[in-house]
């Protein structure tokens, strides 16, 4: 794979930032299957980047195009982190205005920021002043009782006037109290029409939709009316859906890799991780859905879950899990 950065970002299909799921190992696997899709990091807080002891901006060069999703509401800190990310080669900075968890709210960022569009605009302005890569916003369609279309458009217009021309919209509102993050991804009803209306009323903006999308056919239907589709859980639980993104959605004539070809290309990466002191289950946990729907997929998942966590587990666990599928 080429590690050359893209001359443009294709927003047709992207994978949602998912905490504990879309780490650098998963993103590398995803990139094996599609050269066109846009990858997002897990949300990283400004506090972690500025004060944390680890390298929260590390990634594999093969992941491009890659966006960093930031969590925060202090314009100065966000600008500091955006500048560091741009210097590290990220292709986009995305501000999280969609996560509804209590921890995020206590830090005054995530979905609760929908109620403070002027603050979001200040944050966008501060980041745009220090980077020359796109600064985008991922948001909901509303929060709590503030879920009218006019509430959404006021938010979008205020942030647009700060220079943001790209919005990824989770087509559900968020309840800031009373629902867990998981429930907030399932209980508030989807309202795709509201996102369609947003694009119709603001055709100059790039509008991508997120929430409940489970197939490339559904993506294609959304793309008839919007600029992009962001897929979350389905792209994680059934990662092989990514193998046909380039061909079905992006017009590429690149050959579709088989599941076994993906596995073969992934093995050297896994070996390198193990040689550097990493553990197999750091990576294998992202692979359990690779053969979803295939005969023997249960044997594949079971063998990995029972053996990959062991201290000396190596690629032989993956190889044996694959053999077990045909037994």
C-alpha positions as CSV (number, residue, x, y, z in Angstrom):
1,X,0.0,0.0,0.0
2,X,1.1,3.5,-0.7
3,X,1.6,5.8,2.2
4,X,1.3,8.9,0.0
5,X,-1.1,11.5,1.3
6,X,-4.2,12.2,-0.8
7,X,-4.5,15.3,-2.9
8,X,-8.1,15.5,-1.8
9,X,-10.4,13.9,0.7
10,X,-13.2,11.7,-0.7
11,X,-16.1,12.0,1.8
12,X,-18.3,9.5,0.0
13,X,-17.8,6.9,2.7
14,X,-16.3,7.2,6.1
15,X,-16.0,5.1,9.3
16,X,-17.3,6.8,12.4
17,X,-15.0,7.5,15.3
18,X,-15.8,4.8,17.9
19,X,-14.2,4.8,21.3
20,X,-12.1,1.6,22.0
21,X,-12.9,0.3,18.5
22,X,-11.4,2.5,15.7
23,X,-7.9,2.4,17.0
24,X,-4.8,2.3,14.7
25,X,-5.0,-1.5,14.3
26,X,-8.6,-1.5,13.2
27,X,-7.9,1.4,10.9
28,X,-5.0,-0.4,9.2
29,X,-7.2,-3.4,8.6
30,X,-9.9,-1.2,7.1
31,X,-7.5,0.5,4.8
32,X,-6.4,-2.9,3.4
33,X,-10.0,-3.2,2.0
34,X,-10.5,0.3,0.7
35,X,-8.2,3.0,-0.5
36,X,-11.0,5.5,-0.9
37,X,-12.8,5.6,2.5
38,X,-12.1,8.3,5.0
39,X,-10.9,7.0,8.4
40,X,-11.5,8.8,11.7
41,X,-9.6,8.2,14.9
42,X,-11.3,7.6,18.2
43,X,-12.2,10.8,19.9
44,X,-9.1,12.2,21.6
45,X,-9.5,14.9,24.3
46,X,-7.4,18.0,24.2
47,X,-6.3,17.2,27.8
48,X,-5.0,13.8,26.8
49,X,-2.9,15.3,24.0
50,X,-1.6,18.3,26.0
51,X,-1.1,16.6,29.4
52,X,-1.1,12.9,28.7
53,X,2.0,10.7,29.0
54,X,1.3,8.6,25.8
55,X,1.5,9.6,22.2
56,X,-2.2,10.1,21.4
57,X,-1.5,11.3,17.9
58,X,0.3,8.1,16.7
59,X,-0.9,6.4,13.6
60,X,0.3,4.3,10.7
61,X,1.2,6.2,7.5
62,X,-0.9,3.8,5.5
63,X,-4.0,5.1,7.1
64,X,-4.3,8.2,5.0
65,X,-6.7,9.9,4.4
66,X,-7.1,10.1,8.2
67,X,-9.0,12.6,10.3
68,X,-8.4,13.3,14.0
69,X,-11.5,13.7,16.1
70,X,-11.0,16.1,19.0
71,X,-13.0,16.5,22.1
72,X,-12.9,19.8,23.9
73,X,-14.4,23.3,24.2
74,X,-11.4,25.5,25.0
75,X,-10.5,27.3,21.8
76,X,-6.9,27.8,22.7
77,X,-6.4,24.1,23.6
78,X,-8.2,22.9,20.5
79,X,-6.0,25.2,18.4
80,X,-2.9,23.8,20.1
81,X,-3.9,20.2,19.4
82,X,-5.1,21.0,15.8
83,X,-1.7,22.5,15.0
84,X,0.2,19.5,16.5
85,X,-2.1,17.1,14.5
86,X,-1.5,19.0,11.2
87,X,2.3,18.9,11.9
88,X,2.0,15.2,12.3
89,X,0.3,14.9,8.9
90,X,-3.4,14.4,9.7
91,X,-5.7,15.2,6.8
92,X,-8.6,16.7,8.7
93,X,-9.5,17.9,12.2
94,X,-13.0,17.0,13.4
95,X,-14.7,18.5,16.4
96,X,-17.0,16.2,18.4
97,X,-20.3,17.8,19.0
98,X,-22.2,14.6,19.2
99,X,-21.1,12.4,22.1
100,X,-23.7,12.4,24.9
101,X,-21.9,10.6,27.8
102,X,-21.8,12.0,31.3
103,X,-18.0,12.1,31.3
104,X,-18.0,14.2,28.1
105,X,-20.6,16.5,29.4
106,X,-18.7,17.1,32.6
107,X,-15.8,18.2,30.4
108,X,-18.1,20.6,28.6
109,X,-17.8,19.0,25.2
110,X,-19.6,16.6,22.9
111,X,-23.3,16.9,22.3
112,X,-23.9,19.5,25.0
113,X,-22.0,22.0,22.8
114,X,-25.0,22.1,20.4
115,X,-26.5,24.5,23.0
116,X,-23.5,26.8,22.6
117,X,-23.1,27.4,18.9
118,X,-21.1,30.6,19.4
119,X,-18.6,28.7,21.5
120,X,-18.3,26.0,18.8
121,X,-17.8,28.8,16.2
122,X,-15.0,30.3,18.3
123,X,-13.4,26.8,18.5
124,X,-13.6,26.3,14.8
125,X,-12.2,29.8,14.1
126,X,-9.3,29.2,16.5
127,X,-8.4,25.9,14.8
128,X,-8.8,27.2,11.3
129,X,-6.4,30.1,12.1
130,X,-3.5,27.7,12.8
131,X,-4.0,24.9,10.2
132,X,-4.5,24.7,6.5
133,X,-6.3,21.3,6.5
134,X,-10.2,21.1,6.8
135,X,-11.8,21.7,10.2
136,X,-15.1,19.8,10.3
137,X,-17.9,19.2,12.9
138,X,-19.8,16.0,13.8
139,X,-23.1,16.8,15.4
140,X,-26.5,15.5,16.3
141,X,-29.8,16.9,14.9
142,X,-30.7,18.2,18.4
143,X,-30.5,17.6,22.2
144,X,-33.1,17.0,24.8
145,X,-36.2,19.3,24.1
146,X,-34.1,21.4,21.7
147,X,-34.8,19.3,18.7
148,X,-36.6,21.6,16.2
149,X,-35.3,22.1,12.7
150,X,-34.7,25.8,13.5
151,X,-32.5,24.8,16.4
152,X,-30.4,22.7,14.0
153,X,-30.2,25.3,11.4
154,X,-29.2,28.1,13.8
155,X,-26.4,25.9,15.0
156,X,-25.2,25.1,11.5
157,X,-25.4,28.7,10.3
158,X,-23.4,30.0,13.3
159,X,-20.7,27.4,12.8
160,X,-20.7,27.9,9.0
161,X,-20.1,31.6,9.5
162,X,-16.9,30.7,11.3
163,X,-15.7,29.0,8.2
164,X,-16.8,25.4,8.6
165,X,-18.3,24.0,5.4
166,X,-18.5,20.3,6.3
167,X,-20.9,18.7,8.8
168,X,-21.3,15.0,9.6
169,X,-24.8,14.7,11.1
170,X,-25.9,11.8,13.3
171,X,-29.6,11.7,12.4
172,X,-30.8,11.3,16.0
173,X,-31.1,13.8,18.7
174,X,-29.2,13.1,22.0
175,X,-30.8,12.9,25.4
176,X,-28.1,14.4,27.8
177,X,-29.8,12.9,30.9
178,X,-31.4,9.5,31.4
179,X,-29.9,7.5,28.5
180,X,-26.5,5.8,28.3
181,X,-24.3,6.4,25.2
182,X,-25.4,3.0,23.9
183,X,-29.1,3.9,24.4
184,X,-28.5,7.2,22.7
185,X,-27.3,5.3,19.6
186,X,-30.5,3.3,19.6
187,X,-33.5,4.9,21.3
188,X,-33.9,8.3,19.9
189,X,-35.6,7.8,16.5
190,X,-33.7,8.3,13.3
191,X,-34.8,11.3,11.2
192,X,-33.0,11.0,7.8
193,X,-35.4,13.5,6.3
194,X,-34.1,16.3,8.5
195,X,-30.6,15.7,7.3
196,X,-31.9,15.7,3.7
197,X,-33.6,18.9,4.3
198,X,-30.4,20.5,5.7
199,X,-28.6,19.6,2.5
200,X,-31.5,21.0,0.4
201,X,-31.5,24.3,2.3
202,X,-27.7,24.6,2.4
203,X,-26.5,23.1,-0.9
204,X,-23.1,24.9,-0.6
205,X,-22.3,22.8,2.5
206,X,-20.9,19.3,2.5
207,X,-23.4,17.2,4.5
208,X,-22.7,13.6,5.5
209,X,-25.1,11.4,7.3
210,X,-24.5,9.0,10.2
211,X,-26.7,6.6,12.2
212,X,-28.2,3.2,11.6
213,X,-26.7,2.5,8.2
214,X,-26.1,-1.2,7.7
215,X,-25.4,-1.8,4.0
216,X,-23.8,-0.4,0.9
217,X,-27.2,-0.3,-0.7
218,X,-28.4,2.0,2.0
219,X,-25.3,4.1,1.5
220,X,-26.1,4.4,-2.2
221,X,-29.6,5.6,-1.4
222,X,-28.3,8.3,1.0
223,X,-25.7,9.4,-1.6
224,X,-28.4,10.3,-4.0
225,X,-29.3,13.2,-1.7
226,X,-26.2,13.8,0.4
227,X,-22.4,14.3,0.0
228,X,-21.3,11.4,2.2
229,X,-22.3,8.5,4.5
230,X,-20.5,7.7,7.7
231,X,-21.0,4.1,9.0
232,X,-20.3,3.1,12.6
233,X,-21.1,-0.2,14.2
234,X,-21.8,-2.2,11.0
235,X,-18.3,-1.3,9.7
236,X,-16.8,-2.7,12.9
237,X,-19.0,-5.8,13.4
238,X,-19.0,-6.7,9.7
239,X,-15.7,-5.2,8.5
240,X,-15.7,-7.1,5.2
241,X,-18.5,-4.8,3.9
242,X,-15.6,-2.3,3.3
243,X,-14.1,-4.6,0.6
244,X,-16.5,-3.3,-2.0
245,X,-16.8,0.4,-1.0
246,X,-14.3,1.5,-3.7
247,X,-16.1,-0.3,-6.4
248,X,-19.7,0.1,-5.5
249,X,-19.6,3.7,-4.1
250,X,-16.5,5.4,-5.5
251,X,-16.3,4.1,-9.1
252,X,-13.0,2.3,-8.7
253,X,-11.9,-0.6,-10.8
254,X,-9.6,-1.8,-8.1
255,X,-10.0,-5.6,-7.6
256,X,-12.1,-6.7,-4.6
257,X,-10.0,-8.5,-2.1
258,X,-11.2,-11.8,-0.7
259,X,-11.4,-12.3,3.0
260,X,-8.4,-14.6,2.9
261,X,-6.4,-12.0,0.9
262,X,-7.2,-9.4,3.5
263,X,-5.9,-11.8,6.2
264,X,-2.8,-12.5,4.2
265,X,-2.0,-8.8,3.8
266,X,-2.7,-8.2,7.5
267,X,-0.4,-11.0,8.9
268,X,2.9,-9.0,8.4
269,X,1.4,-6.1,10.3
270,X,0.4,-8.4,13.1
271,X,3.9,-9.9,13.2
272,X,5.5,-6.5,13.4
273,X,3.2,-5.6,16.3
274,X,4.2,-8.8,18.1
275,X,7.9,-8.2,17.5
276,X,7.6,-4.7,19.0
277,X,6.2,-6.2,22.3
278,X,2.5,-5.9,21.5
279,X,0.0,-8.6,22.2
280,X,-2.1,-10.5,19.7
281,X,-5.4,-9.6,21.2
282,X,-4.7,-5.9,20.7
283,X,-5.4,-6.6,17.1
284,X,-7.3,-9.9,16.9
285,X,-10.3,-8.4,18.8
286,X,-10.9,-6.3,15.7
287,X,-10.9,-9.3,13.4
288,X,-13.6,-11.5,14.9
289,X,-16.2,-10.2,12.4
290,X,-14.1,-10.6,9.3
291,X,-15.8,-13.8,8.3
292,X,-19.3,-12.8,9.5
293,X,-21.9,-14.7,7.6
294,X,-19.5,-17.3,6.3
295,X,-19.6,-21.0,7.1
296,X,-17.5,-21.7,10.2
297,X,-17.5,-18.1,11.3
298,X,-18.5,-19.1,14.8
299,X,-15.5,-21.5,15.1
300,X,-13.3,-18.6,13.9
301,X,-14.6,-16.2,16.6
302,X,-14.5,-18.8,19.3
303,X,-10.9,-19.9,18.7
304,X,-9.6,-16.3,18.6
305,X,-11.5,-15.3,21.8
306,X,-10.3,-18.4,23.7
307,X,-6.6,-18.1,22.6
308,X,-5.5,-14.7,21.4
309,X,-5.3,-13.3,24.9
310,X,-2.7,-15.8,26.1
311,X,0.7,-14.3,26.9
312,X,2.7,-16.0,24.0
313,X,-0.1,-16.0,21.4
314,X,1.2,-15.4,17.9
315,X,-0.1,-15.5,14.3
316,X,-0.5,-19.2,14.6
317,X,-3.7,-18.5,16.6
318,X,-5.1,-16.7,13.6
319,X,-4.0,-19.4,11.2
320,X,-5.5,-22.1,13.3
321,X,-8.7,-20.2,13.7
322,X,-9.0,-20.0,9.9
323,X,-8.3,-23.8,9.6
324,X,-11.0,-24.5,12.2
325,X,-13.6,-23.0,9.9
326,X,-13.4,-25.9,7.5
327,X,-13.4,-28.6,10.1
